[in-house]
Amino acid sequence: MGKQKQLLKRYMPGLDGLRALSVLAVVAYHFNLKWTKGGLLGVEVFFVLSGYLITDQLLWELKTQRKISFLHFWIRRIRRLLPAMVSMLLVVALGLILIDPSRMQTLKGDFLSSVFYVNNWYLIFHQVSYFESFGPPSPIGHLWSLSIEEQFYVIWPLLLFFLVRLIGRRGRLAVCILSGAAVSAVAMALLYVPGTDPSRVYYGTDTRAFAILIGAALAVVWPSWRLTDRISSGARLLLDLLGAVAMLILFIMMNRTNEYDSSLYPVGFLFLSVVTAVIIAVLVHPASQLGAILAAKPLSWIGKRSYSLYIWHYPVIIVSSPAANVGEPGFVDILLQLVLIFMLSALSYRFVEEPIRRGRLWWTRSKEPNKSTL
């Protein structure tokens, strides 16, 4: 039991820094800033990170308790994700009803599909483009990615439990998971038609699952709770060198890639997922100096609030930007929007996310551990 408590308390602050950099890249992309044309890749980083953290936690539970409490897992996910998103949706819906009720009518499907975490498939079936808008963009058009993650949270614990029981050995389990990732990556490459709108492969759970599965495979072969800082100085140097090179590649891709890059869908997203897996492997290692650097307080603060920043930034940008604005916004406009984004995110984190996640409200009795790994 003492070992179990120790493992539960393990905190990997470098991952908060990675979250911060990723969400800031996404925000910059939605500001239409030229130096972050590939800021949309931040979502891919979150997919790989989610795959790793969730699988790492589930495997730890299997190791220490010989079972997975599926109901408890799903309740934790609901408490962690749904209240903050619903709060944002209610504020946006109220604003649209007061300002533009006709627009609210046209977005009812977007709101409902987001609440039930099927928004990405709703957008696919209605052929809604993420990249080309023929009218005012939806202020909640970014929630498709949360749908993919929640679909993973529903299915993966059951599937992982079955695979562990069926396959057993970690090496074989990792190969099996990577085989699923390969199928998903091939699906993206085959369904993508160069020169056309890539929204179908961009939204699809089937075509984006490889990022999450690569993170899951990493958790199988590189579980955080098995790592130790008792390694040689040469191994430490190699570890941080790999992490630094991978971070450099990530920054270059975010700077030079764009959503219509002909290499992005056949191989680019897959390559980025592998690069992200290398970064995560370095950051979760207790001997990593790179992890200590990314654990800097400003990055840590942003990283812990990355979920709120993600759900609030897009509606603020869309609602507060001029309809005819097609270029980079002015510095003052960006500054005012950022102030509002960070203010709303901080309020959401303080008064919605944290109280409900920790079970401090009357309808949630159990208490959630203070961990960034969940």
C-alpha positions as CSV (number, residue, x, y, z in Angstrom):
1,M,0.0,0.0,0.0
2,G,2.9,2.4,0.7
3,K,4.2,1.8,-2.8
4,Q,0.7,2.5,-4.2
5,K,0.5,5.8,-2.5
6,Q,4.0,6.8,-3.6
7,L,3.1,6.0,-7.3
8,L,-0.2,7.9,-7.0
9,K,1.6,11.0,-5.8
10,R,4.1,11.0,-8.7
11,Y,3.9,14.3,-10.5
12,M,5.5,15.0,-14.0
13,P,5.6,18.8,-14.2
14,G,7.4,18.8,-17.5
15,L,4.1,17.6,-19.1
16,D,2.4,20.8,-18.0
17,G,5.0,22.7,-20.0
18,L,4.3,20.6,-23.1
19,R,0.6,21.3,-22.6
20,A,1.3,25.0,-22.3
21,L,3.3,25.2,-25.5
22,S,0.7,23.1,-27.4
23,V,-2.3,25.1,-26.3
24,L,-0.5,28.4,-27.0
25,A,0.3,27.1,-30.5
26,V,-3.4,26.3,-31.1
27,V,-4.4,29.8,-29.9
28,A,-1.8,31.5,-32.1
29,Y,-3.1,29.4,-35.1
30,H,-6.7,30.6,-34.5
31,F,-5.4,34.2,-34.3
32,N,-4.2,33.6,-37.8
33,L,-0.6,34.5,-37.0
34,K,1.8,33.8,-39.8
35,W,4.6,32.4,-37.6
36,T,2.4,29.6,-36.3
37,K,0.8,28.4,-39.5
38,G,1.1,24.9,-38.1
39,G,-0.3,25.7,-34.7
40,L,-3.1,23.3,-35.4
41,L,-0.4,20.6,-34.7
42,G,-0.8,21.3,-31.0
43,V,-4.0,19.3,-31.1
44,E,-2.0,16.3,-32.3
45,V,0.3,16.7,-29.4
46,F,-2.6,16.6,-27.0
47,F,-3.9,13.4,-28.6
48,V,-0.6,11.6,-28.1
49,L,-0.3,13.0,-24.5
50,S,-3.9,11.8,-23.7
51,G,-3.1,8.3,-25.1
52,Y,0.0,8.1,-22.9
53,L,-1.4,9.4,-19.7
54,I,-4.6,7.5,-19.7
55,T,-3.0,4.2,-20.6
56,D,-0.2,4.8,-18.1
57,Q,-2.8,5.3,-15.4
58,L,-4.9,2.3,-16.4
59,L,-1.9,0.0,-16.5
60,W,-0.8,1.2,-13.1
61,E,-4.3,0.3,-11.8
62,L,-4.0,-3.1,-13.3
63,K,-0.6,-3.6,-11.8
64,T,-1.5,-2.6,-8.3
65,Q,-5.1,-3.6,-8.0
66,R,-5.4,-6.4,-10.6
67,K,-8.4,-4.7,-12.1
68,I,-9.7,-1.5,-13.7
69,S,-12.6,0.3,-12.1
70,F,-14.4,1.3,-15.3
71,L,-17.2,3.2,-13.7
72,H,-14.8,5.2,-11.5
73,F,-12.7,5.9,-14.5
74,W,-15.6,7.2,-16.6
75,I,-16.9,9.3,-13.7
76,R,-13.5,10.9,-13.3
77,R,-13.4,11.7,-17.0
78,I,-16.9,13.2,-16.8
79,R,-16.1,15.3,-13.8
80,R,-12.9,16.5,-15.3
81,L,-14.1,17.5,-18.8
82,L,-17.9,17.9,-19.0
83,P,-18.7,20.7,-16.4
84,A,-16.2,23.2,-17.8
85,M,-17.3,22.6,-21.4
86,V,-21.0,22.8,-20.6
87,S,-20.4,26.1,-18.7
88,M,-18.7,27.5,-21.8
89,L,-21.5,26.3,-24.0
90,L,-24.2,27.8,-21.8
91,V,-22.4,31.2,-21.8
92,V,-22.0,31.1,-25.6
93,A,-25.6,30.0,-26.2
94,L,-26.9,32.7,-23.9
95,G,-24.8,35.3,-25.8
96,L,-26.0,34.1,-29.2
97,I,-29.7,34.1,-28.0
98,L,-29.3,37.7,-26.9
99,I,-27.3,39.0,-29.8
100,D,-28.1,36.8,-32.8
101,P,-30.9,34.2,-32.1
102,S,-31.1,33.1,-35.7
103,R,-27.5,32.0,-35.6
104,M,-28.2,30.1,-32.4
105,Q,-30.9,28.2,-34.3
106,T,-28.5,27.1,-37.0
107,L,-26.0,25.9,-34.4
108,K,-28.3,23.7,-32.3
109,G,-26.8,20.6,-33.9
110,D,-23.3,21.7,-33.1
111,F,-24.2,22.3,-29.4
112,L,-26.0,19.0,-29.0
113,S,-23.3,16.9,-30.7
114,S,-20.7,18.6,-28.6
115,V,-22.5,17.7,-25.3
116,F,-22.7,14.1,-26.4
117,Y,-19.1,14.1,-27.7
118,V,-20.0,13.2,-31.3
119,N,-19.3,16.6,-32.8
120,N,-16.6,15.4,-35.1
121,W,-18.9,12.9,-36.8
122,Y,-21.7,15.5,-36.9
123,L,-19.4,17.8,-38.8
124,I,-18.3,15.1,-41.2
125,F,-21.9,14.0,-42.0
126,H,-22.9,17.6,-42.6
127,Q,-19.8,18.3,-44.7
128,V,-18.7,21.2,-42.5
129,S,-15.2,22.4,-43.4
130,Y,-12.8,23.2,-40.6
131,F,-10.6,25.3,-43.0
132,E,-13.0,27.0,-45.4
133,S,-15.9,29.1,-44.1
134,F,-18.7,30.4,-46.4
135,G,-20.4,32.2,-43.5
136,P,-19.7,33.2,-39.9
137,P,-17.7,30.4,-38.3
138,S,-19.1,28.5,-35.4
139,P,-17.7,29.8,-32.0
140,I,-17.6,26.1,-30.9
141,G,-16.1,24.7,-34.0
142,H,-13.0,23.6,-32.1
143,L,-14.8,21.0,-29.9
144,W,-14.5,18.2,-32.5
145,S,-11.2,17.2,-30.9
146,L,-12.8,16.8,-27.5
147,S,-15.3,14.4,-29.1
148,I,-12.4,12.2,-30.4
149,E,-10.8,12.1,-26.9
150,E,-14.0,11.3,-25.1
151,Q,-14.8,8.5,-27.6
152,F,-11.3,7.1,-26.7
153,Y,-12.0,7.4,-23.0
154,V,-15.2,5.4,-23.4
155,I,-13.8,2.5,-25.5
156,W,-10.1,2.3,-24.5
157,P,-10.3,1.0,-20.9
158,L,-12.5,-1.9,-22.0
159,L,-10.3,-2.7,-25.0
160,L,-7.0,-2.4,-23.1
161,F,-8.3,-4.6,-20.3
162,F,-9.2,-7.3,-22.9
163,L,-5.9,-7.0,-24.7
164,V,-3.9,-7.3,-21.5
165,R,-5.8,-10.4,-20.5
166,L,-5.5,-11.8,-24.1
167,I,-1.9,-10.9,-24.9
168,G,-0.2,-10.4,-21.5
169,R,3.4,-9.5,-22.5
170,R,4.2,-5.8,-22.8
171,G,6.1,-6.2,-26.1
172,R,3.3,-8.0,-27.8
173,L,0.8,-5.6,-26.4
174,A,2.7,-2.6,-27.8
175,V,3.0,-4.3,-31.2
176,C,-0.8,-4.9,-31.2
177,I,-1.5,-1.3,-30.3
178,L,0.9,0.0,-32.9
179,S,-0.7,-2.2,-35.5
180,G,-4.0,-0.4,-34.8
181,A,-2.2,2.9,-35.1
182,A,-0.8,1.8,-38.5
183,V,-4.3,0.9,-39.7
184,S,-5.5,4.4,-38.7
185,A,-2.5,6.1,-40.3
186,V,-3.1,4.2,-43.6
187,A,-6.8,5.2,-43.5
188,M,-5.8,8.9,-43.3
189,A,-3.3,8.5,-46.2
190,L,-5.9,6.7,-48.4
191,L,-8.9,8.9,-47.6
192,Y,-6.9,12.1,-48.2
193,V,-7.2,13.5,-51.7
194,P,-4.5,16.1,-52.4
195,G,-5.8,19.5,-53.5
196,T,-9.1,19.0,-51.8
197,D,-10.5,20.1,-48.4
198,P,-8.9,17.7,-45.9
199,S,-11.7,18.2,-43.2
200,R,-12.9,14.6,-43.5
201,V,-9.6,13.1,-42.5
202,Y,-8.9,15.9,-40.1
203,Y,-12.1,15.3,-38.1
204,G,-12.3,11.5,-38.3
205,T,-11.9,9.4,-35.2
206,D,-10.7,6.6,-37.5
207,T,-8.1,8.8,-39.2
208,R,-6.8,10.5,-36.1
209,A,-6.7,7.5,-33.7
210,F,-3.1,6.7,-34.5
211,A,-1.9,9.6,-32.5
212,I,-3.7,8.4,-29.4
213,L,-2.6,4.8,-30.0
214,I,1.1,5.8,-30.4
215,G,0.8,7.5,-27.0
216,A,-0.8,4.4,-25.6
217,A,1.9,2.1,-27.0
218,L,4.5,4.4,-25.4
219,A,2.8,3.9,-22.0
220,V,3.1,0.1,-22.4
221,V,6.9,0.1,-23.0
222,W,7.7,3.3,-21.0
223,P,5.4,3.4,-18.0
224,S,6.1,6.4,-15.8
225,W,5.9,4.4,-12.6
226,R,8.8,2.1,-13.6
227,L,11.3,4.8,-14.4
228,T,14.1,5.8,-12.1
229,D,16.5,8.7,-11.9
230,R,19.4,6.3,-11.2
231,I,21.0,6.4,-14.6
232,S,24.5,7.2,-15.9
233,S,25.5,10.7,-16.9
234,G,25.8,9.6,-20.5
235,A,22.3,8.3,-20.5
236,R,21.1,11.6,-19.0
237,L,22.8,13.5,-21.7
238,L,21.4,11.3,-24.5
239,L,17.9,11.5,-23.0
240,D,17.9,15.3,-23.0
241,L,19.6,15.5,-26.4
242,L,16.8,13.4,-27.9
243,G,14.2,15.6,-26.2
244,A,15.8,18.8,-27.4
245,V,16.0,17.6,-31.0
246,A,12.4,16.4,-30.9
247,M,11.3,19.8,-29.5
248,L,13.2,21.6,-32.2
249,I,11.4,19.5,-34.9
250,L,8.1,20.2,-33.3
251,F,8.7,24.0,-33.3
252,I,9.9,23.9,-37.0
253,M,6.8,22.0,-38.0
254,M,4.5,24.4,-36.2
255,N,6.3,27.3,-37.9
256,R,6.5,25.9,-41.5
257,T,3.5,23.6,-41.9
258,N,0.0,24.6,-42.8
259,E,-3.3,22.8,-43.1
260,Y,-3.0,22.4,-46.8
261,D,0.5,21.0,-46.8
262,S,0.6,18.1,-49.2
263,S,2.8,16.0,-46.9
264,L,0.8,16.6,-43.7
265,Y,-1.9,14.0,-44.1
266,P,-0.1,11.1,-45.8
267,V,2.9,11.2,-43.4
268,G,3.2,14.5,-41.6
269,F,0.7,13.9,-38.7
270,L,2.2,10.4,-38.2
271,F,5.7,11.8,-38.1
272,L,4.7,14.4,-35.6
273,S,3.0,11.8,-33.4
274,V,6.3,9.9,-33.2
275,V,8.2,13.1,-32.4
276,T,5.7,13.9,-29.7
277,A,6.1,10.4,-28.2
278,V,9.9,11.0,-28.0
279,I,9.3,14.3,-26.2
280,I,6.8,12.7,-23.7
281,A,9.2,9.8,-23.1
282,V,11.9,12.3,-22.1
283,L,9.7,14.6,-20.0
284,V,8.2,11.8,-17.9
285,H,11.7,10.4,-17.0
286,P,12.7,11.6,-13.6
287,A,16.3,12.2,-14.7
288,S,15.3,14.6,-17.5
289,Q,16.7,18.1,-17.3
290,L,14.4,19.1,-20.2
291,G,11.5,18.2,-18.0
292,A,12.8,20.5,-15.3
293,I,13.1,23.3,-17.8
294,L,9.5,22.9,-19.1
295,A,8.3,22.8,-15.5
296,A,9.0,26.5,-15.1
297,K,6.2,28.2,-13.2
298,P,4.7,30.3,-16.1
299,L,4.5,27.2,-18.3
300,S,3.2,25.1,-15.4
301,W,0.5,27.7,-14.7
302,I,-0.7,27.7,-18.3
303,G,-0.4,24.0,-18.7
304,K,-2.6,23.3,-15.7
305,R,-5.2,25.5,-17.3
306,S,-4.7,24.3,-20.8
307,Y,-8.1,22.6,-21.0
308,S,-9.9,25.8,-20.0
309,L,-7.8,27.8,-22.4
310,Y,-8.6,25.5,-25.2
311,I,-12.4,25.5,-24.7
312,W,-12.6,29.3,-24.1
313,H,-10.1,30.7,-26.6
314,Y,-12.0,30.0,-29.8
315,P,-15.4,31.4,-28.9
316,V,-13.7,34.6,-27.6
317,I,-11.7,35.0,-30.9
318,I,-14.7,34.3,-33.1
319,V,-17.3,36.4,-31.2
320,S,-14.9,39.4,-30.6
321,S,-13.3,39.5,-34.1
322,P,-14.7,41.6,-37.0
323,A,-16.6,39.5,-39.5
324,A,-14.5,40.8,-42.4
325,N,-11.1,40.3,-40.8
326,V,-9.1,37.9,-43.0
327,G,-5.5,38.9,-42.0
328,E,-3.6,39.0,-38.9
329,P,-5.4,41.0,-36.1
330,G,-3.8,44.1,-34.6
331,F,-1.6,43.9,-31.5
332,V,-4.1,45.7,-29.4
333,D,-6.9,43.4,-30.5
334,I,-4.9,40.3,-29.7
335,L,-3.9,41.7,-26.3
336,L,-7.5,42.4,-25.3
337,Q,-8.7,39.1,-26.5
338,L,-5.9,37.3,-24.7
339,V,-6.7,39.1,-21.5
340,L,-10.3,37.9,-21.8
341,I,-9.3,34.4,-22.7
342,F,-7.0,34.0,-19.8
343,M,-9.5,35.6,-17.4
344,L,-12.3,33.3,-18.4
345,S,-10.0,30.3,-18.3
346,A,-8.7,31.2,-14.9
347,L,-12.3,31.6,-13.6
348,S,-13.3,28.3,-15.2
349,Y,-10.4,26.5,-13.7
350,R,-10.8,28.0,-10.2
351,F,-14.6,27.8,-9.8
352,V,-15.7,24.9,-12.2
353,E,-12.9,22.5,-13.0
354,E,-11.0,22.2,-9.7
355,P,-14.0,22.1,-7.3
356,I,-15.8,19.5,-9.2
357,R,-12.7,17.4,-10.0
358,R,-11.8,17.3,-6.3
359,G,-15.3,16.6,-5.2
360,R,-15.8,19.7,-3.2
361,L,-19.4,20.3,-4.3
362,W,-22.4,18.8,-2.8
363,W,-23.2,16.5,-5.7
364,T,-19.6,15.0,-5.8
365,R,-18.5,13.4,-2.6
366,S,-15.3,11.6,-3.5
367,K,-12.0,13.5,-3.8
368,E,-9.7,13.5,-6.8
369,P,-6.0,13.4,-6.2
370,N,-4.1,16.6,-7.2
371,K,-2.3,15.2,-10.2
372,S,-1.6,16.6,-13.6
373,T,-1.3,13.1,-15.0
374,L,-5.0,12.5,-15.1
